[in-house]
Amino acid sequence: MARGAASAVLALGLSLSAQAQSASVPTGQTIFESRCGACHSLDAHRVGPALGNVLGRVAGKASEFSYSQALSAARHVWDRDSLLAWLTDPESVLPGQAMGYRLEQAQDRRDVVAYLASLAAR
């Protein structure tokens, strides 16, 4: 009986942990629009490059956008993990880059990346 209760508690804990790490596309869209939209658009370059097709793109290579020297020299492809790292601390990913903003909350980062990933499917 104690073993069954321990298993149930462990299963509940794992379920709650998975829920805490899940991402919400609608929440990510709201965060993108409210916190990222001043500098980024999905379809047009602003202060920052357009991000509607950022997943799968080589960093620093969106056509007709003038990147910092650090991003121009980058060779990695943006995927979920690299975007999460970037939104955590851009300077630690690419020293000398020009983006002076990050998302402090891990859940916000997961939500924004889920939103950007959802755009690749459209």
Buried (B, 14 or more C-beta within 10 A) or exposed (E): EEEEEEEEEEEEEEEEEEEEEEBBBEBBBBBBEEBBEEBBBBEEBEEBBBBBBBBEBEBBBBEEBEBBEBBEEBEEEBBBEBBBBBBBEBBEBBEEBBBEEBBEEEBBBBBBBBBBBBBEEE
